[in-house]
Each structure stands twice: as structure tokens, then as C-alpha cells.
Amino acid sequence: MKKNIFACFVLMISCAFAFSQTGDEKLLKLAEDRTAFYGTDFKGTYSIVQKIPGEGERRTDAVMYRRDSEKKWTILVTGPAHEKGKGYLQFDGKIWFYDPVDKRFTFSSAKDKFQNSNVTNSDFAPQKYYSDYNIASASDALLGSYKCRMFVLKAKNSSAEYPEVHIWVSVDDGLVRKKVEYSLSGQVLRTTGVQSFQIVKNGSAEYAVPAKMVVVDGLKGKKISGKIQYERTQVTISNVSFSKAADSVYSKPYLEMMSAK
């Protein structure tokens, strides 16, 4: 009798654990899905302000087009004046950078810094929290006023950008509110905080797009007045639209044409 009771108890614990894991996996999958806009094109205006300790600020303005269903995106730099006309293009699994001065394309990568800021090219694309990572652990956490699940994620394949990532996902909407990326040795590489989201309607669908986020680079810092201050980049996204763009927008000739204007 006692053995049966013990067996039932173990079964209940196992079922509860399995349910918890399934719930966490669903939330992580939702968090990944909410970073993508499948079934529609995306367009947004980006203001990227990099703050360098002891040196001041650098600003880049750009317009981005995304077609996530075909894994394509185009970024056209619109300011400052000496950077205007530069562009980035992703298609066929490759990223290209166009310099209007040299009038030529050079190969870039997802890990490369965008315009020498603390933002990488991969930050502009859908994130692969569920596809490229396993859940090492998950726990309840309060981030400001948001009730979150804090996931410790470990890379499960070579396509994962970082060996380990921690993310805070708000449980009521599946949005990532904070992300910390680590090296293999456990050093903090970058910390990203999403300060606010904007809800944009497209027909019957609604999309959550970050309105403001801040990326802090854990590798680039300077001691000022006896305290280490790290480089940080604030990204503001506005003028969001989900109207379909012409196919030509996602092409090298488009960047060449627009850079001449």
C-alpha cells in the first residue's frame, strides 16, 4: 500500500514538472514569435544614439524594411549627412553593406556592429530564443511592474549567436523586457532593456513593436571619476507601417538607387 502511495506521489510530481516545462516552452516560443512579423512586411524609422563615456554622443538615423517570411531586410541610412546613403541588405542568408563613396558592396555578418554602435545586425531580425536555445532553468521574477519568467538559455546548435542568454519574458503577453548575453566564460557581453512597446494594428492583427530600448556593451567601458561607465546605445523606433513594399526594395539596385538621392 505504501509503495503504491509513493508511486502515485512520484507520478504527480513528474506530471507537474512536465506541465511546468511545457508551459515554459510555450512562453519561450511565444516570445520568439512576437519578435517576427510573418505574413506582412514591416517598415520603421530608427533613431540610434550611441553614448560613449568621455566622448559624447553619435547619432544614426535609418529606415528599415523587413520581410520576415522570406528572411529579407533592407536598411537605408538617412543621417547624419556624412553617413547618408549607406545601406545594409540581407537576402539568401547573406548580409551586404553598401558604401556609396566606393559604390560597392562588401560582405557583413549578423554579429557585426551596426554603424559601429553597440547594436548588431542581428538585432534587426527575428530572435531565435526557442529555435537556437534550450531552457536550462526558469523562475518567476518581478521586473519593475511586470510579472516575468526569467529564462536561462543555453545554445543548442552552432547557429546560436551567444553561448548563454538570460531573458525576462512578461507572462501576460510573451514580450521580452530584458536580455543579457554571456560569453562562454560567463562574462556579460551586452544587456538590453526594452523600455516600452507600441501596439500597431494591421487589419485584424496587432503587433507589438519596441518603441524604445537601451543596449549596454559590457566590453566597452571607461573609468571616469573612479567609476567604470559602459557604452550604451538607445534605439527609438517610430513611423511603423505594415504595408507591403515592392519586391525591388530588397535588392542591391534599390540601395544603389536610393544612395544617389
Secondary structure, 3 states (H helix, E strand, C coil): CHHHHHHHHHHHHHHHHHHHHHHHHHHHHHHHHCCCCCCCCEEEEEEEEEEECCCEEEEEEEEEEEEHHHCEEEEEEEECCCCCCCEEEEECCEEEEEECCCCEEEEECCCCEHHHCCCEHHHHCCCCCCCCEEEEEEEEEEECCEEEEEEEEEECCCCCCCCEEEEEEECCCCCEEEEEEECCCCCEEEEEEEEEEEEEEECCEEEEEEEEEEEEEEEEEEEECCEEEEEEEEEEEEEEECCCCCHHHHCHHHHHHHHCC
